[in-house]
Amino acid sequence: MSNLDAVLVQLKQEHAALGKAIAALEGVSSYGTSPTRSLSAAARARIAAAQRARWAKAKGQKVVSIARKKRTTSSAAIAKIRAAQKKRWAKVRKQQKAV
């Protein structure tokens, strides 16, 4: 019986060592992976539209435009930009006169 107990103790030790080795390997394998990213619905729609356009072009069918809407700047924002730019140029001119 003592012989079986010794074998049992040895097997438990090996089992624990293998468990540690497996845990270490699992830790290493997940180390190099990057987190997954998700696309917005609009991005998926653009990708799908682009693919449909490629297929239509390949089949010789009419290609539907997938152009985005152009962004517009409000008149108030343009006025702020103009005022800031005038202020910058005035500062530059003032520094040039001082030199």
N, C-alpha and C positions, 0 to 999 in steps of 0.2 A: 504494500500500500504506500509506503514512503516513496517508492520509486515513481508511482503514478502521481503522487502529490508534487514531486519535483518536476515531472514533465508538465503537469498542469500549471505550475507557477511559471515555468519557462515559456509556455505557450501564451499565457496572459501577458508576460513581458513583451513578447514579440508582437502580440496583438496591439498593445499600447504604442509600441514603436512604429508599427505600420500605420496606425491611426494618425500619429503625429506627422508622418511622412506624407500621407494623403492630404492632410490639412495644409501642409506647407505647399504642396503642389497645387492645390486649389487656389491658394492665395497668390501664387506666382502666375497662374493662368489668367486670373482676373486683373492682374496688375497692368497688363498692356492694353486692355480694352478701353475704348473711349465711351463716354455716355452717349446714349442715343439721342438724336435730335428729331424734333417733329416739325413738319412743314405746316404753314398756315393754309387755310382753305383756299385763299387767293393764290398762293404759290402753287398749290397742287392744280388749280384750275388753269394757270398759265402753262404749266408743264404739259397738262393734258391737251390744251389747245395747240401748243407747239407740235406735239406728237401727231395730232390730227392733221395739222397743216403739212407735216412731212409726208404722211401717208397720202394725202390728197395730191401732193406734188408728184409723188412716186407713181400714183395711179393715173396721172394726167388729168385730174379733176380740178375744179375751180378751188383755188387756195383762199381761205378766209383770213383776213388780216387779224393778227393777234397783238396789234400795237396797244400800248398802255395809254391811258388818258394823260394828257399833259397837265402838269401842275401849274396853277396860276397863283400869282402873288397879288394880294389885295393892294388897292391904291394907297391905303394908310401905311402898309409895310414898305412900299416903294418910296413914299415920302420920308419915312424914317431912315431908310438906306441912303437916300440922297442927302439928307441933312447930315448924317454921320460922315459921309464921304466929303462933303464940303468942309466940315470941321477938320477932317484929317488933312485935306489939301491946304487949308488955311494955316495949320500948324507947320506943315512942310515949308510953305512959303515964308512964314515968319522966321523959321530956323535958317533958311537960305539968306534972308536979308541980314540976319545977325552975323553971319560969317563973312 
